[in-house]
Amino acid sequence: MFATYWSQDLEVQKAFREAIRRKVELERQAMNQRVDDNLPRLLAWIAKPIVNMDFRVTRSKWDAQGAEGEGTVSGALSWWLSKTYNVFDDVVLEVHPGEFIQLDHIVICPAGVFVLETKTWSGSIICNHRGCRMWQGKRLVQLDGNPVLQNERHIRLLYEWMRTAVPEVHMDREHLYPIVVFKKLEKLKVEDDCGMPVVEGGIAATQEIHRHHDVVLTLEQIETLCLAIKHAKPLGTDVTAPVLTSSEKPGDVEEGTTKGGRHFVRVHGTKEQAQTIARLRETQGQCPGDVKQDQKDVGVWYFYLTTERK
């Protein structure tokens, strides 16, 4: 009784969150640029605050729903799996530069590796390989996102990550098992073969895990894989790199090139905030110059990105 629980190191988690935050911020900036490119200036000025709010609200909703569902499934895994089962909650890995996977739960045991994708959706759901639909009155409405395809991607990228990060753990891809877990549904109907188990609740997920009895991983391989996940870090990033807290985040960061071809970064905020941005750029392999105050705009600091390290 009671599974063995692991977690990624705290500093590693902070580094991943910061890397993902930067990626999300770039997505938001790209979205604003599309608004500028496709709408007249006045309409763009009106539309950008609306789409930015929708962008943030949608992501916050996803995060809140995911955390709620993950907690209940985690309790079931802890209670219904024995100590030979090693469980991670909320794992983030960077498989390729800028390409992350966020795994709700990983279970590692002699039978292989199980990847659980959890969804906290309410109502009556019909699920198949093409996606999920929900009953709204007498109508079936297609839901955004396909958890089956999401977990297929997770399995594919996790296998790629394992082959690079822990090549000594020789395991066939067929022993990576995806499971989709729904919570808080009134009714779940699975119409066809989704290519993976689609179940309701954490107990049903543990029953699927217990169906596998093959021994494909030794205890040494299991420990090696668990330690690799625990200490995984973003590619090309030092986990001791500075992570911006809410009080350190600048209001705006601009990048551009001068007429003379010099690449610059302008930071709206304090000098300390600009220096933190410069240190972050240095951990990413860039070469920032000295931070200087803008001569025209008060509260703006800048530095150049050079080709040689200081």
KETORMI-955063 format. One record per residue (C-alpha): residue in three letters; residue number from 1; y, x, z. Coordinates in Angstrom, 2 decimals. Each point is the difference from the previous one (the first is absolute). Layout:
REM residues N
lokol aa->ALA, i->NUM, y->Y, x->X, z->Z .
...
This chain:
REM residues 310
lokol aa->MET, i->1, y->0.00, x->0.00, z->0.00 .
lokol aa->PHE, i->2, y->3.57, x->1.07, z->-0.77 .
lokol aa->ALA, i->3, y->0.79, x->2.02, z->-3.11 .
lokol aa->THR, i->4, y->1.46, x->3.50, z->0.08 .
lokol aa->TYR, i->5, y->3.70, x->-0.27, z->-0.81 .
lokol aa->TRP, i->6, y->2.08, x->2.62, z->-1.79 .
lokol aa->SER, i->7, y->3.64, x->0.09, z->-1.07 .
lokol aa->GLN, i->8, y->2.16, x->2.20, z->-2.18 .
lokol aa->ASP, i->9, y->2.19, x->2.48, z->1.89 .
lokol aa->LEU, i->10, y->3.38, x->-1.38, z->1.02 .
lokol aa->GLU, i->11, y->1.98, x->2.66, z->-1.87 .
lokol aa->VAL, i->12, y->-2.12, x->-0.59, z->-3.09 .
lokol aa->GLN, i->13, y->0.71, x->-3.74, z->0.20 .
lokol aa->LYS, i->14, y->3.74, x->0.67, z->0.30 .
lokol aa->ALA, i->15, y->-0.10, x->2.28, z->-3.03 .
lokol aa->PHE, i->16, y->-1.83, x->-2.62, z->-2.05 .
lokol aa->ARG, i->17, y->2.39, x->-2.77, z->1.07 .
lokol aa->GLU, i->18, y->2.96, x->2.13, z->-1.02 .
lokol aa->ALA, i->19, y->-1.59, x->0.84, z->-3.35 .
lokol aa->ILE, i->20, y->-0.69, x->-3.69, z->-0.65 .
lokol aa->ARG, i->21, y->3.50, x->-0.96, z->1.16 .
lokol aa->ARG, i->22, y->1.46, x->2.38, z->-2.58 .
lokol aa->LYS, i->23, y->-2.23, x->-1.47, z->-2.70 .
lokol aa->VAL, i->24, y->1.02, x->-3.57, z->0.93 .
lokol aa->GLU, i->25, y->3.67, x->1.01, z->-0.02 .
lokol aa->LEU, i->26, y->-0.43, x->1.42, z->-3.51 .
lokol aa->GLU, i->27, y->-1.59, x->-3.30, z->-1.06 .
lokol aa->ARG, i->28, y->2.97, x->-1.90, z->1.43 .
lokol aa->GLN, i->29, y->2.46, x->2.29, z->-1.80 .
lokol aa->ALA, i->30, y->-1.92, x->-0.45, z->-3.25 .
lokol aa->MET, i->31, y->0.13, x->-3.78, z->0.47 .
lokol aa->ASN, i->32, y->3.79, x->0.16, z->0.50 .
lokol aa->GLN, i->33, y->0.30, x->2.14, z->-3.10 .
lokol aa->ARG, i->34, y->-1.89, x->-2.62, z->-2.03 .
lokol aa->VAL, i->35, y->2.43, x->-2.64, z->1.27 .
lokol aa->ASP, i->36, y->2.95, x->2.17, z->-1.08 .
lokol aa->ASP, i->37, y->-1.57, x->0.67, z->-3.40 .
lokol aa->ASN, i->38, y->-0.84, x->-3.62, z->-0.81 .
lokol aa->LEU, i->39, y->2.86, x->-2.03, z->1.48 .
lokol aa->PRO, i->40, y->3.77, x->0.02, z->-0.50 .
lokol aa->ARG, i->41, y->1.87, x->1.82, z->2.77 .
lokol aa->LEU, i->42, y->1.15, x->-3.15, z->1.85 .
lokol aa->LEU, i->43, y->-3.46, x->-1.61, z->-0.07 .
lokol aa->ALA, i->44, y->-1.59, x->3.28, z->1.09 .
lokol aa->TRP, i->45, y->2.43, x->0.22, z->2.93 .
lokol aa->ILE, i->46, y->-1.07, x->-3.51, z->1.06 .
lokol aa->ALA, i->47, y->-3.73, x->0.47, z->-0.67 .
lokol aa->LYS, i->48, y->-0.66, x->3.35, z->1.69 .
lokol aa->PRO, i->49, y->0.48, x->-1.14, z->3.62 .
lokol aa->ILE, i->50, y->-2.35, x->-2.92, z->-0.68 .
lokol aa->VAL, i->51, y->-2.80, x->2.03, z->-1.58 .
lokol aa->ASN, i->52, y->0.33, x->2.72, z->2.65 .
lokol aa->MET, i->53, y->-0.41, x->-2.57, z->2.77 .
lokol aa->ASP, i->54, y->-3.01, x->-1.54, z->-1.75 .
lokol aa->PHE, i->55, y->-1.48, x->3.49, z->-0.45 .
lokol aa->ARG, i->56, y->0.30, x->0.80, z->3.72 .
lokol aa->VAL, i->57, y->-1.11, x->-3.45, z->1.22 .
lokol aa->THR, i->58, y->-3.09, x->0.03, z->-2.23 .
lokol aa->ARG, i->59, y->-1.08, x->3.45, z->1.19 .
lokol aa->SER, i->60, y->0.61, x->-0.92, z->3.64 .
lokol aa->LYS, i->61, y->-2.10, x->-3.13, z->-0.45 .
lokol aa->TRP, i->62, y->-2.85, x->2.01, z->-1.50 .
lokol aa->ASP, i->63, y->0.13, x->2.50, z->2.86 .
lokol aa->ALA, i->64, y->0.05, x->-2.71, z->2.69 .
lokol aa->GLN, i->65, y->-2.89, x->-1.96, z->-1.52 .
lokol aa->GLY, i->66, y->-2.07, x->3.15, z->-0.46 .
lokol aa->ALA, i->67, y->0.51, x->1.19, z->3.58 .
lokol aa->GLU, i->68, y->-1.02, x->-3.38, z->1.43 .
lokol aa->GLY, i->69, y->-3.22, x->-0.16, z->-2.00 .
lokol aa->GLU, i->70, y->-0.90, x->3.64, z->0.61 .
lokol aa->GLY, i->71, y->0.19, x->-0.41, z->3.78 .
lokol aa->THR, i->72, y->-2.54, x->-2.82, z->0.17 .
lokol aa->VAL, i->73, y->-2.43, x->1.75, z->-2.36 .
lokol aa->SER, i->74, y->0.33, x->3.22, z->1.98 .
lokol aa->GLY, i->75, y->-1.12, x->-1.81, z->3.15 .
lokol aa->ALA, i->76, y->-3.11, x->-1.34, z->-1.74 .
lokol aa->LEU, i->77, y->-0.90, x->3.45, z->-1.35 .
lokol aa->SER, i->78, y->0.34, x->1.49, z->3.48 .
lokol aa->TRP, i->79, y->-2.16, x->-2.65, z->1.65 .
lokol aa->TRP, i->80, y->-2.76, x->-0.51, z->-2.58 .
lokol aa->LEU, i->81, y->-0.54, x->3.57, z->-1.24 .
lokol aa->SER, i->82, y->-1.70, x->2.71, z->2.06 .
lokol aa->LYS, i->83, y->1.28, x->3.50, z->0.73 .
lokol aa->THR, i->84, y->-1.77, x->1.39, z->-3.09 .
lokol aa->TYR, i->85, y->2.65, x->-1.83, z->-2.05 .
lokol aa->ASN, i->86, y->3.30, x->1.88, z->-0.30 .
lokol aa->VAL, i->87, y->3.02, x->-2.25, z->-0.55 .
lokol aa->PHE, i->88, y->3.52, x->0.78, z->-1.23 .
lokol aa->ASP, i->89, y->2.78, x->-2.59, z->-0.06 .
lokol aa->ASP, i->90, y->3.05, x->0.24, z->-2.25 .
lokol aa->VAL, i->91, y->-0.73, x->3.18, z->-1.96 .
lokol aa->VAL, i->92, y->2.42, x->1.42, z->-2.56 .
lokol aa->LEU, i->93, y->-1.07, x->2.62, z->-2.55 .
lokol aa->GLU, i->94, y->1.81, x->1.57, z->-2.94 .
lokol aa->VAL, i->95, y->-2.53, x->0.48, z->-2.79 .
lokol aa->HIS, i->96, y->2.40, x->1.24, z->-2.68 .
lokol aa->PRO, i->97, y->3.69, x->0.92, z->0.40 .
lokol aa->GLY, i->98, y->1.83, x->-3.26, z->0.69 .
lokol aa->GLU, i->99, y->-3.17, x->-2.11, z->-0.14 .
lokol aa->PHE, i->100, y->-0.97, x->-1.32, z->3.44 .
lokol aa->ILE, i->101, y->-2.74, x->-2.24, z->1.29 .
lokol aa->GLN, i->102, y->0.39, x->-1.93, z->3.24 .
lokol aa->LEU, i->103, y->-3.40, x->-1.02, z->1.36 .
lokol aa->ASP, i->104, y->-0.15, x->-2.72, z->2.64 .
lokol aa->HIS, i->105, y->-3.34, x->1.20, z->1.40 .
lokol aa->ILE, i->106, y->-2.55, x->2.71, z->-0.80 .
lokol aa->VAL, i->107, y->-3.46, x->-0.01, z->1.58 .
lokol aa->ILE, i->108, y->-2.03, x->3.22, z->-0.36 .
lokol aa->CYS, i->109, y->-3.65, x->0.06, z->1.00 .
lokol aa->PRO, i->110, y->-3.33, x->1.46, z->-1.20 .
lokol aa->ALA, i->111, y->-0.28, x->-2.78, z->-2.60 .
lokol aa->GLY, i->112, y->3.26, x->1.01, z->-1.68 .
lokol aa->VAL, i->113, y->3.69, x->-0.94, z->0.04 .
lokol aa->PHE, i->114, y->1.31, x->-3.57, z->0.20 .
lokol aa->VAL, i->115, y->3.56, x->-0.88, z->-1.00 .
lokol aa->LEU, i->116, y->1.35, x->-3.31, z->1.31 .
lokol aa->GLU, i->117, y->2.98, x->-1.73, z->-1.59 .
lokol aa->THR, i->118, y->1.34, x->-2.71, z->2.33 .
lokol aa->LYS, i->119, y->2.14, x->-3.00, z->-0.93 .
lokol aa->THR, i->120, y->1.60, x->-2.41, z->2.45 .
lokol aa->TRP, i->121, y->0.46, x->-3.06, z->-2.19 .
lokol aa->SER, i->122, y->-0.05, x->-3.59, z->1.21 .
lokol aa->GLY, i->123, y->-1.34, x->-3.09, z->-1.74 .
lokol aa->SER, i->124, y->-2.99, x->-0.52, z->-2.29 .
lokol aa->ILE, i->125, y->-0.68, x->2.87, z->-2.39 .
lokol aa->ILE, i->126, y->-2.17, x->0.25, z->-3.10 .
lokol aa->CYS, i->127, y->-0.72, x->3.62, z->-0.92 .
lokol aa->ASN, i->128, y->-1.61, x->1.62, z->-3.01 .
lokol aa->HIS, i->129, y->0.25, x->3.31, z->-1.83 .
lokol aa->ARG, i->130, y->3.15, x->-1.16, z->-1.84 .
lokol aa->GLY, i->131, y->1.93, x->-0.74, z->3.18 .
lokol aa->CYS, i->132, y->0.54, x->-2.61, z->2.69 .
lokol aa->ARG, i->133, y->1.29, x->-3.57, z->-0.14 .
lokol aa->MET, i->134, y->1.17, x->-2.24, z->2.81 .
lokol aa->TRP, i->135, y->-0.10, x->-3.75, z->0.30 .
lokol aa->GLN, i->136, y->3.52, x->-1.45, z->0.36 .
lokol aa->GLY, i->137, y->-0.51, x->-3.72, z->0.22 .
lokol aa->LYS, i->138, y->-2.10, x->-0.84, z->-3.03 .
lokol aa->ARG, i->139, y->1.06, x->3.06, z->-1.97 .
lokol aa->LEU, i->140, y->-1.56, x->3.46, z->-0.19 .
lokol aa->VAL, i->141, y->2.69, x->2.69, z->0.06 .
lokol aa->GLN, i->142, y->-0.67, x->3.59, z->-1.03 .
lokol aa->LEU, i->143, y->0.89, x->2.48, z->2.78 .
lokol aa->ASP, i->144, y->1.78, x->3.28, z->-0.56 .
lokol aa->GLY, i->145, y->-2.20, x->3.05, z->0.31 .
lokol aa->ASN, i->146, y->-3.73, x->0.30, z->-0.46 .
lokol aa->PRO, i->147, y->-1.69, x->1.50, z->3.10 .
lokol aa->VAL, i->148, y->-3.19, x->0.68, z->-1.97 .
lokol aa->LEU, i->149, y->1.83, x->2.12, z->-2.57 .
lokol aa->GLN, i->150, y->2.00, x->1.65, z->2.79 .
lokol aa->ASN, i->151, y->-3.17, x->1.07, z->1.76 .
lokol aa->GLU, i->152, y->-1.60, x->1.18, z->-3.25 .
lokol aa->ARG, i->153, y->2.99, x->2.32, z->-0.37 .
lokol aa->HIS, i->154, y->-0.34, x->1.14, z->3.62 .
lokol aa->ILE, i->155, y->-3.66, x->0.91, z->-0.54 .
lokol aa->ARG, i->156, y->0.75, x->1.88, z->-3.21 .
lokol aa->LEU, i->157, y->2.86, x->2.02, z->1.48 .
lokol aa->LEU, i->158, y->-1.74, x->0.63, z->3.32 .
lokol aa->TYR, i->159, y->-2.95, x->1.46, z->-1.90 .
lokol aa->GLU, i->160, y->2.39, x->2.25, z->-1.96 .
lokol aa->TRP, i->161, y->1.66, x->1.09, z->3.24 .
lokol aa->MET, i->162, y->-3.37, x->0.80, z->1.62 .
lokol aa->ARG, i->163, y->-1.11, x->2.14, z->-2.93 .
lokol aa->THR, i->164, y->3.17, x->2.09, z->0.34 .
lokol aa->ALA, i->165, y->0.57, x->0.03, z->3.79 .
lokol aa->VAL, i->166, y->-3.63, x->0.21, z->1.19 .
lokol aa->PRO, i->167, y->-2.14, x->1.26, z->-2.90 .
lokol aa->GLU, i->168, y->-2.65, x->1.08, z->2.50 .
lokol aa->VAL, i->169, y->-0.71, x->-3.69, z->0.76 .
lokol aa->HIS, i->170, y->-2.22, x->-0.78, z->-2.96 .
lokol aa->MET, i->171, y->-0.23, x->-3.78, z->-0.28 .
lokol aa->ASP, i->172, y->-0.50, x->-2.20, z->-3.05 .
lokol aa->ARG, i->173, y->2.68, x->-2.55, z->-0.72 .
lokol aa->GLU, i->174, y->-2.58, x->-2.78, z->0.28 .
lokol aa->HIS, i->175, y->-0.03, x->0.62, z->3.75 .
lokol aa->LEU, i->176, y->3.68, x->-0.94, z->0.33 .
lokol aa->TYR, i->177, y->-0.04, x->-3.71, z->0.79 .
lokol aa->PRO, i->178, y->3.05, x->-2.26, z->-0.38 .
lokol aa->ILE, i->179, y->0.36, x->-3.20, z->2.03 .
lokol aa->VAL, i->180, y->2.82, x->-2.58, z->-0.13 .
lokol aa->VAL, i->181, y->0.63, x->-1.79, z->3.30 .
lokol aa->PHE, i->182, y->2.08, x->-3.17, z->0.32 .
lokol aa->LYS, i->183, y->1.42, x->-1.27, z->3.29 .
lokol aa->LYS, i->184, y->1.35, x->-3.39, z->1.12 .
lokol aa->LEU, i->185, y->-1.33, x->-1.97, z->-2.96 .
lokol aa->GLU, i->186, y->-0.89, x->-3.65, z->0.22 .
lokol aa->LYS, i->187, y->-2.59, x->0.47, z->-2.72 .
lokol aa->LEU, i->188, y->-1.18, x->2.84, z->-2.24 .
lokol aa->LYS, i->189, y->-1.94, x->-0.52, z->-3.22 .
lokol aa->VAL, i->190, y->-1.23, x->2.94, z->-2.09 .
lokol aa->GLU, i->191, y->-0.62, x->-1.25, z->-3.52 .
lokol aa->ASP, i->192, y->-1.86, x->2.89, z->-1.59 .
lokol aa->ASP, i->193, y->-1.13, x->3.58, z->0.50 .
lokol aa->CYS, i->194, y->3.19, x->1.81, z->0.93 .
lokol aa->GLY, i->195, y->-1.66, x->3.39, z->-0.11 .
lokol aa->MET, i->196, y->0.32, x->0.33, z->3.77 .
lokol aa->PRO, i->197, y->-0.54, x->-2.20, z->3.08 .
lokol aa->VAL, i->198, y->2.87, x->-2.41, z->0.68 .
lokol aa->VAL, i->199, y->-0.33, x->-1.37, z->3.52 .
lokol aa->GLU, i->200, y->1.92, x->-1.87, z->2.67 .
lokol aa->GLY, i->201, y->0.54, x->1.77, z->3.32 .
lokol aa->GLY, i->202, y->-0.88, x->3.31, z->1.56 .
lokol aa->ILE, i->203, y->-3.45, x->-1.05, z->1.22 .
lokol aa->ALA, i->204, y->-1.06, x->-0.87, z->-3.56 .
lokol aa->ALA, i->205, y->1.27, x->3.43, z->-1.08 .
lokol aa->THR, i->206, y->-2.19, x->1.75, z->2.60 .
lokol aa->GLN, i->207, y->-2.99, x->-2.02, z->-1.22 .
lokol aa->GLU, i->208, y->0.59, x->1.36, z->-3.50 .
lokol aa->ILE, i->209, y->0.17, x->3.53, z->1.39 .
lokol aa->HIS, i->210, y->-3.25, x->-0.47, z->1.94 .
lokol aa->ARG, i->211, y->-1.80, x->-0.95, z->-3.22 .
lokol aa->HIS, i->212, y->0.00, x->3.67, z->-1.08 .
lokol aa->HIS, i->213, y->-2.66, x->2.19, z->1.60 .
lokol aa->ASP, i->214, y->-0.24, x->3.01, z->-2.33 .
lokol aa->VAL, i->215, y->0.79, x->3.41, z->1.48 .
lokol aa->VAL, i->216, y->2.24, x->1.84, z->-2.45 .
lokol aa->LEU, i->217, y->2.27, x->1.93, z->2.40 .
lokol aa->THR, i->218, y->-1.00, x->2.41, z->2.74 .
lokol aa->LEU, i->219, y->1.82, x->0.09, z->3.33 .
lokol aa->GLU, i->220, y->1.63, x->3.27, z->-1.08 .
lokol aa->GLN, i->221, y->1.25, x->-1.55, z->-3.25 .
lokol aa->ILE, i->222, y->1.33, x->-3.02, z->1.88 .
lokol aa->GLU, i->223, y->1.94, x->2.21, z->2.41 .
lokol aa->THR, i->224, y->1.37, x->2.10, z->-2.88 .
lokol aa->LEU, i->225, y->1.22, x->-3.11, z->-1.82 .
lokol aa->CYS, i->226, y->1.52, x->-1.53, z->3.14 .
lokol aa->LEU, i->227, y->1.89, x->3.20, z->0.82 .
lokol aa->ALA, i->228, y->1.27, x->0.25, z->-3.58 .
lokol aa->ILE, i->229, y->1.42, x->-3.54, z->0.19 .
lokol aa->LYS, i->230, y->1.43, x->0.60, z->3.46 .
lokol aa->HIS, i->231, y->1.90, x->3.10, z->-1.12 .
lokol aa->ALA, i->232, y->0.81, x->-1.07, z->-3.58 .
lokol aa->LYS, i->233, y->3.64, x->0.43, z->-0.95 .
lokol aa->PRO, i->234, y->2.25, x->-0.74, z->-3.00 .
lokol aa->LEU, i->235, y->-0.51, x->2.37, z->-2.91 .
lokol aa->GLY, i->236, y->2.41, x->2.91, z->0.12 .
lokol aa->THR, i->237, y->1.49, x->-1.18, z->3.29 .
lokol aa->ASP, i->238, y->0.12, x->1.82, z->3.31 .
lokol aa->VAL, i->239, y->-0.70, x->-2.46, z->2.81 .
lokol aa->THR, i->240, y->2.54, x->1.87, z->2.11 .
lokol aa->ALA, i->241, y->2.72, x->-0.96, z->-2.48 .
lokol aa->PRO, i->242, y->2.86, x->-2.04, z->1.47 .
lokol aa->VAL, i->243, y->-0.45, x->-3.77, z->-0.11 .
lokol aa->LEU, i->244, y->3.11, x->-2.15, z->-0.09 .
lokol aa->THR, i->245, y->0.43, x->-2.39, z->2.91 .
lokol aa->SER, i->246, y->2.06, x->-3.18, z->-0.35 .
lokol aa->SER, i->247, y->3.05, x->1.79, z->1.45 .
lokol aa->GLU, i->248, y->-0.39, x->2.91, z->-2.44 .
lokol aa->LYS, i->249, y->-0.38, x->-1.93, z->-3.25 .
lokol aa->PRO, i->250, y->3.09, x->0.26, z->-2.19 .
lokol aa->GLY, i->251, y->1.58, x->-3.07, z->-1.52 .
lokol aa->ASP, i->252, y->-0.34, x->1.20, z->-3.59 .
lokol aa->VAL, i->253, y->-1.28, x->3.02, z->-1.91 .
lokol aa->GLU, i->254, y->1.18, x->0.80, z->-3.51 .
lokol aa->GLU, i->255, y->-1.34, x->2.53, z->-2.44 .
lokol aa->GLY, i->256, y->1.47, x->1.25, z->-3.23 .
lokol aa->THR, i->257, y->0.96, x->2.96, z->-2.16 .
lokol aa->THR, i->258, y->3.43, x->1.55, z->-0.34 .
lokol aa->LYS, i->259, y->1.60, x->0.70, z->-3.36 .
lokol aa->GLY, i->260, y->-1.09, x->3.59, z->0.50 .
lokol aa->GLY, i->261, y->-3.64, x->-1.09, z->0.36 .
lokol aa->ARG, i->262, y->-0.37, x->0.45, z->3.77 .
lokol aa->HIS, i->263, y->-2.26, x->-2.54, z->1.74 .
lokol aa->PHE, i->264, y->1.68, x->-1.45, z->3.10 .
lokol aa->VAL, i->265, y->-0.87, x->-2.37, z->2.85 .
lokol aa->ARG, i->266, y->2.77, x->-1.98, z->1.78 .
lokol aa->VAL, i->267, y->-0.67, x->-1.58, z->3.40 .
lokol aa->HIS, i->268, y->2.17, x->-2.73, z->1.53 .
lokol aa->GLY, i->269, y->-0.13, x->0.58, z->3.75 .
lokol aa->THR, i->270, y->0.27, x->2.92, z->2.39 .
lokol aa->LYS, i->271, y->-0.52, x->3.69, z->-0.65 .
lokol aa->GLU, i->272, y->-3.15, x->-0.11, z->2.17 .
lokol aa->GLN, i->273, y->-1.43, x->-2.77, z->-2.20 .
lokol aa->ALA, i->274, y->0.75, x->2.01, z->-3.14 .
lokol aa->GLN, i->275, y->-1.63, x->3.07, z->1.54 .
lokol aa->THR, i->276, y->-3.10, x->-2.04, z->0.83 .
lokol aa->ILE, i->277, y->-0.18, x->-1.19, z->-3.62 .
lokol aa->ALA, i->278, y->0.33, x->3.61, z->-1.15 .
lokol aa->ARG, i->279, y->-2.86, x->1.10, z->2.28 .
lokol aa->LEU, i->280, y->-2.17, x->-2.81, z->-1.32 .
lokol aa->ARG, i->281, y->0.71, x->1.10, z->-3.58 .
lokol aa->GLU, i->282, y->-1.01, x->3.52, z->0.96 .
lokol aa->THR, i->283, y->-3.37, x->-1.21, z->1.36 .
lokol aa->GLN, i->284, y->-0.53, x->-1.71, z->-3.37 .
lokol aa->GLY, i->285, y->0.27, x->3.36, z->-1.79 .
lokol aa->GLN, i->286, y->3.65, x->-0.34, z->-1.04 .
lokol aa->CYS, i->287, y->2.69, x->2.61, z->0.74 .
lokol aa->PRO, i->288, y->3.10, x->-1.56, z->1.60 .
lokol aa->GLY, i->289, y->3.20, x->2.01, z->0.40 .
lokol aa->ASP, i->290, y->2.45, x->-0.17, z->2.89 .
lokol aa->VAL, i->291, y->1.22, x->-3.43, z->1.12 .
lokol aa->LYS, i->292, y->3.75, x->-0.43, z->-0.61 .
lokol aa->GLN, i->293, y->2.51, x->-2.79, z->0.56 .
lokol aa->ASP, i->294, y->1.32, x->-1.86, z->-3.02 .
lokol aa->GLN, i->295, y->3.71, x->0.77, z->-0.47 .
lokol aa->LYS, i->296, y->0.88, x->-3.48, z->-1.25 .
lokol aa->ASP, i->297, y->-2.22, x->-2.44, z->1.89 .
lokol aa->VAL, i->298, y->0.02, x->0.00, z->3.81 .
lokol aa->GLY, i->299, y->-3.47, x->-0.38, z->1.49 .
lokol aa->VAL, i->300, y->-1.74, x->1.44, z->-3.08 .
lokol aa->TRP, i->301, y->-1.91, x->3.28, z->-0.01 .
lokol aa->TYR, i->302, y->-1.71, x->1.75, z->-2.89 .
lokol aa->PHE, i->303, y->-2.27, x->2.87, z->-0.90 .
lokol aa->TYR, i->304, y->-1.27, x->1.48, z->-3.25 .
lokol aa->LEU, i->305, y->-3.65, x->0.36, z->-0.91 .
lokol aa->THR, i->306, y->-0.46, x->3.54, z->-1.23 .
lokol aa->THR, i->307, y->-2.86, x->1.68, z->-1.80 .
lokol aa->GLU, i->308, y->-0.39, x->2.80, z->2.55 .
lokol aa->ARG, i->309, y->-0.64, x->-0.17, z->3.70 .
lokol aa->LYS, i->310, y->2.70, x->1.23, z->2.37 .
